[in-house]
């Protein structure tokens, strides 16, 4: 099968390679002249036989909207556009309606697998019409992990369902990462445990909390046992916020996601204005000691600043990461 792929970053480039390994033809375009295979979108479309299938793998928001609008002017009736980025699910209906004006079909596809997908395969969550999904299935089969299709691919529903499922997937991911992180900090804080890395490694087989995320956590600790080189600044891609908003709209309690998301917000504060106010109020109503800036109150050792807090080590979590 033939595919046009727009966006050859870390994910897009690996996806292109995996699809080619399965025997399909891929024409890749990227704004970066060092990696693109064609000079522009018209050249990409010209290289594809009708009916065309074009996969858009660029950042969500304006870049995706602009790319889809440009394709609308280049493609023909019966062609299919796939949005494989982390787009907000409500944007999918807008994209589908706009393309439908020229009888161009639309699928949305949530993609999970990160930089490991080239070898391991990608988890795929697709929204759109049955016929369009069937047309693109050879590409989906090339991208998904080996094994039963239903264990790495789902046709989640109509347009928007794929990105909605991926949004919830990422919300769950936030909570899992937060739980592992809290356990790590507690093990680090207690001097009775002398091999924190070993504890996590021992959990990777035979325990109920084993997971791929746990495997990656062990990998991170093997590279930097106390994470001394990692700054605590943690971005969010937006999908955790969208999931929480959906929880509110549907009256679904999501305290784990809410806490994990707000902790990411807290990580971006050099100081916490909220906790400054809490400290001031404790002093006002109870006469409790207030730690002035640059000094610590004489309190239980557990309340003191943890090792490494406030360090200015180079950040490994730059803005824009997932």
C-alpha positions as CSV (number, residue, x, y, z in Angstrom):
1,X,0.0,0.0,0.0
2,X,1.1,3.6,-0.6
3,X,1.0,6.3,2.1
4,X,2.0,10.0,2.4
5,X,3.4,10.9,5.8
6,X,3.6,14.5,6.9
7,X,5.9,15.2,9.9
8,X,9.2,13.3,10.2
9,X,10.1,14.0,13.8
10,X,11.0,11.3,16.3
11,X,7.6,9.6,16.1
12,X,6.9,10.2,12.4
13,X,10.3,9.1,11.2
14,X,10.2,5.8,13.1
15,X,6.6,5.2,12.0
16,X,7.7,5.7,8.4
17,X,10.6,3.2,8.8
18,X,8.3,0.6,10.5
19,X,5.7,0.9,7.7
20,X,8.5,0.5,5.1
21,X,9.8,-2.6,6.9
22,X,6.3,-4.1,6.3
23,X,6.7,-3.7,2.6
24,X,4.6,-0.6,2.0
25,X,5.6,2.6,0.1
26,X,5.9,5.8,2.1
27,X,6.5,9.3,0.8
28,X,7.6,11.5,3.6
29,X,7.4,15.3,3.9
30,X,8.7,17.6,6.6
31,X,9.4,21.3,6.8
32,X,13.0,20.5,7.8
33,X,14.9,20.3,4.5
34,X,17.4,17.9,6.1
35,X,14.9,15.1,6.5
36,X,12.1,15.7,3.9
37,X,11.8,13.5,0.8
38,X,9.8,16.0,-1.2
39,X,10.1,19.8,-1.4
40,X,6.5,20.6,-0.5
41,X,2.9,19.3,0.0
42,X,2.0,19.6,-3.7
43,X,5.0,17.4,-4.5
44,X,3.9,14.9,-1.9
45,X,0.4,14.7,-3.3
46,X,1.7,14.4,-6.8
47,X,3.7,11.3,-5.9
48,X,0.7,9.4,-4.6
49,X,-1.7,7.4,-6.6
50,X,-5.5,8.0,-6.3
51,X,-7.2,7.3,-4.0
52,X,-4.6,8.8,-1.7
53,X,-4.0,8.2,2.0
54,X,-2.1,11.0,3.8
55,X,-1.2,10.7,7.5
56,X,-0.6,14.0,9.3
57,X,1.9,13.6,12.2
58,X,2.6,17.2,13.3
59,X,2.0,19.0,16.6
60,X,-1.6,19.5,17.7
61,X,-3.4,22.8,17.2
62,X,-2.6,25.3,14.6
63,X,0.1,23.1,12.8
64,X,-2.4,20.3,12.4
65,X,-5.3,22.6,11.4
66,X,-3.1,24.4,8.9
67,X,-1.8,21.2,7.3
68,X,-5.3,19.7,7.0
69,X,-6.5,22.9,5.4
70,X,-3.7,22.9,2.9
71,X,-4.4,19.2,2.0
72,X,-8.0,20.2,1.4
73,X,-6.9,22.3,-1.5
74,X,-4.7,19.6,-2.9
75,X,-6.5,16.3,-2.5
76,X,-9.5,14.9,-4.5
77,X,-12.8,13.2,-3.6
78,X,-12.3,9.8,-2.1
79,X,-8.9,10.5,-0.7
80,X,-8.3,9.9,3.1
81,X,-6.6,12.2,5.6
82,X,-5.5,10.7,9.0
83,X,-4.7,13.0,11.9
84,X,-2.3,10.9,14.0
85,X,-1.2,13.7,16.4
86,X,-2.4,14.4,19.9
87,X,-5.3,16.6,18.7
88,X,-8.2,17.6,20.9
89,X,-11.1,15.3,20.0
90,X,-13.5,18.1,19.4
91,X,-11.2,19.4,16.6
92,X,-11.7,16.2,14.7
93,X,-15.4,17.0,13.9
94,X,-14.3,20.3,12.5
95,X,-11.6,18.7,10.4
96,X,-13.9,16.0,9.1
97,X,-16.6,18.5,8.2
98,X,-14.2,20.8,6.4
99,X,-12.7,17.9,4.3
100,X,-16.2,16.5,3.6
101,X,-16.9,19.7,1.6
102,X,-14.6,18.2,-1.0
103,X,-15.7,14.6,-0.3
104,X,-12.3,13.9,1.3
105,X,-12.6,11.3,4.1
106,X,-11.1,11.7,7.6
107,X,-9.8,9.4,10.3
108,X,-8.4,10.3,13.7
109,X,-5.8,8.0,15.3
110,X,-4.4,8.2,18.7
111,X,-0.9,6.7,18.7
112,X,1.0,5.4,21.7
113,X,4.5,3.9,21.7
114,X,6.9,6.8,21.8
115,X,10.4,6.4,20.7
116,X,10.2,2.6,21.2
117,X,7.5,2.1,18.6
118,X,9.9,1.4,15.8
119,X,10.8,-2.0,17.2
120,X,7.9,-2.7,19.6
121,X,5.0,-1.4,17.5
122,X,2.4,1.3,18.3
123,X,-0.9,1.1,20.2
124,X,-3.5,2.6,17.9
125,X,-6.9,4.0,18.7
126,X,-8.9,5.0,15.6
127,X,-12.1,7.0,15.0
128,X,-14.0,7.2,11.7
129,X,-16.1,5.3,9.2
130,X,-15.8,1.5,8.9
131,X,-15.0,1.6,5.2
132,X,-12.2,4.1,5.7
133,X,-10.7,2.1,8.5
134,X,-10.8,-1.0,6.3
135,X,-9.0,0.8,3.5
136,X,-6.1,1.9,5.8
137,X,-6.0,-1.4,7.8
138,X,-2.8,-2.6,6.0
139,X,-1.0,0.5,7.4
140,X,-2.5,0.0,10.9
141,X,-1.4,-3.6,10.9
142,X,2.1,-2.5,9.9
143,X,2.3,-0.1,12.8
144,X,0.7,-2.1,15.6
145,X,2.6,-4.6,17.8
146,X,2.8,-8.2,16.7
147,X,0.2,-10.5,17.9
148,X,-3.6,-10.4,17.9
149,X,-4.9,-7.2,16.3
150,X,-7.3,-6.4,19.2
151,X,-4.3,-6.3,21.6
152,X,-2.7,-3.3,19.8
153,X,-5.5,-1.8,17.7
154,X,-9.0,-0.6,18.3
155,X,-11.6,1.0,16.0
156,X,-12.9,3.0,18.9
157,X,-15.9,4.6,17.2
158,X,-16.9,7.5,15.0
159,X,-14.8,10.5,14.2
160,X,-13.2,11.8,17.4
161,X,-13.3,8.5,19.3
162,X,-9.7,7.7,18.5
163,X,-8.4,10.9,20.0
164,X,-10.8,10.7,22.9
165,X,-9.5,7.2,23.8
166,X,-5.9,8.4,23.5
167,X,-6.8,11.4,25.8
168,X,-8.1,9.0,28.5
169,X,-5.1,6.8,27.9
170,X,-2.8,9.7,28.7
171,X,-4.8,10.7,31.7
172,X,-4.3,7.2,33.1
173,X,-0.6,7.5,32.3
174,X,-0.4,10.7,34.4
175,X,-1.8,8.8,37.4
176,X,0.5,5.8,37.0
177,X,3.6,8.0,36.8
178,X,2.5,10.0,39.8
179,X,2.1,6.8,41.9
180,X,5.5,5.5,40.9
181,X,7.1,8.9,41.7
182,X,5.5,9.1,45.1
183,X,6.7,5.6,46.0
184,X,10.2,6.5,44.8
185,X,10.4,9.6,46.9
186,X,9.3,7.7,50.0
187,X,11.9,5.0,49.5
188,X,14.6,7.7,49.0
189,X,13.5,9.5,52.1
190,X,13.7,6.4,54.4
191,X,17.3,5.5,55.4
192,X,16.2,1.9,56.2
193,X,16.1,1.2,52.4
194,X,19.6,1.2,50.9
195,X,18.9,-0.1,47.4
196,X,16.0,1.9,46.0
197,X,16.8,1.0,42.4
198,X,16.9,-2.6,43.4
199,X,13.4,-2.4,44.9
200,X,11.9,-1.1,41.6
201,X,13.8,-3.7,39.6
202,X,12.5,-6.5,41.8
203,X,9.0,-5.3,41.1
204,X,9.3,-5.7,37.3
205,X,8.5,-9.4,37.4
206,X,5.8,-11.3,39.2
207,X,4.2,-8.3,41.0
208,X,0.9,-6.6,40.4
209,X,2.5,-3.2,39.8
210,X,4.8,-4.4,37.0
211,X,4.4,-2.4,33.7
212,X,6.3,-0.9,30.8
213,X,6.4,2.4,32.8
214,X,8.0,0.5,35.7
215,X,10.6,-0.9,33.3
216,X,11.4,2.7,32.0
217,X,11.6,3.9,35.6
218,X,14.3,1.3,36.4
219,X,16.1,2.4,33.2
220,X,16.1,6.0,34.4
221,X,17.4,5.0,37.8
222,X,20.2,2.9,36.2
223,X,21.3,6.0,34.3
224,X,21.0,8.3,37.3
225,X,20.3,6.5,40.7
226,X,19.1,9.6,42.5
227,X,18.0,11.6,39.5
228,X,20.6,14.3,40.5
229,X,20.8,15.6,36.9
230,X,17.0,15.9,36.4
231,X,15.2,19.1,37.1
232,X,11.7,18.7,38.6
233,X,10.1,21.0,36.0
234,X,7.5,18.9,34.3
235,X,5.4,20.0,31.3
236,X,2.1,18.6,30.2
237,X,0.9,18.1,26.7
238,X,-2.6,19.1,27.3
239,X,-4.3,15.8,27.3
240,X,-4.4,15.4,31.0
241,X,-6.2,18.7,31.2
242,X,-8.7,17.6,28.5
243,X,-9.4,14.4,30.3
244,X,-10.0,16.1,33.6
245,X,-12.4,18.6,31.9
246,X,-14.3,15.6,30.5
247,X,-14.5,14.1,34.0
248,X,-16.0,17.3,35.2
249,X,-18.5,17.5,32.3
250,X,-19.6,13.9,32.9
251,X,-19.5,14.0,36.7
252,X,-16.8,11.3,36.8
253,X,-14.6,11.6,39.9
254,X,-11.0,11.6,38.8
255,X,-9.0,12.6,42.0
256,X,-5.8,10.7,40.9
257,X,-5.6,12.5,37.6
258,X,-6.4,15.8,39.2
259,X,-3.6,15.4,41.8
260,X,-1.0,14.3,39.2
261,X,-1.9,17.2,36.9
262,X,-1.7,19.8,39.7
263,X,1.6,18.4,40.8
264,X,3.0,19.1,37.4
265,X,1.8,22.7,37.7
266,X,3.5,22.9,41.1
267,X,6.8,21.7,39.6
268,X,7.0,24.9,37.6
269,X,6.9,27.2,40.6
270,X,10.2,28.3,42.0
271,X,8.2,29.0,45.2
272,X,4.6,28.2,46.1
273,X,2.5,31.3,46.7
274,X,-0.3,29.1,47.9
275,X,1.9,27.5,50.6
276,X,3.2,30.9,51.6
277,X,-0.4,31.8,52.4
278,X,-1.0,28.5,54.2
279,X,2.1,29.1,56.4
280,X,1.0,32.7,57.1
281,X,-2.5,31.5,58.1
282,X,-1.1,28.8,60.4
283,X,0.9,31.6,62.1
284,X,-2.1,33.8,62.4
285,X,-4.6,31.4,63.9
286,X,-2.3,29.2,65.9
287,X,0.9,31.1,66.5
288,X,2.8,28.4,64.6
289,X,6.4,29.2,63.6
290,X,6.9,30.5,60.1
291,X,10.0,29.7,58.2
292,X,11.4,32.9,56.7
293,X,13.0,32.7,53.3
294,X,16.5,31.4,53.5
295,X,15.9,29.6,56.9
296,X,14.0,26.6,58.1
297,X,11.8,26.3,61.1
298,X,12.8,23.9,63.8
299,X,10.4,21.1,62.9
300,X,10.3,17.4,62.4
301,X,13.2,16.3,60.1
302,X,10.7,14.8,57.7
303,X,9.3,18.3,57.0
304,X,12.7,19.7,55.9
305,X,13.6,20.3,52.3
306,X,14.5,17.0,50.6
307,X,18.0,16.4,49.1
308,X,18.3,18.0,45.7
309,X,15.3,20.3,46.1
310,X,15.9,23.6,44.4
311,X,19.0,22.5,42.6
312,X,19.8,24.2,39.3
313,X,20.9,21.1,37.5
314,X,20.3,21.1,33.7
315,X,16.7,20.1,33.0
316,X,16.0,16.9,31.1
317,X,12.3,17.8,31.0
318,X,12.2,20.6,28.5
319,X,8.9,22.5,27.8
320,X,6.9,20.8,25.1
321,X,7.6,17.2,26.2
322,X,4.7,14.7,26.9
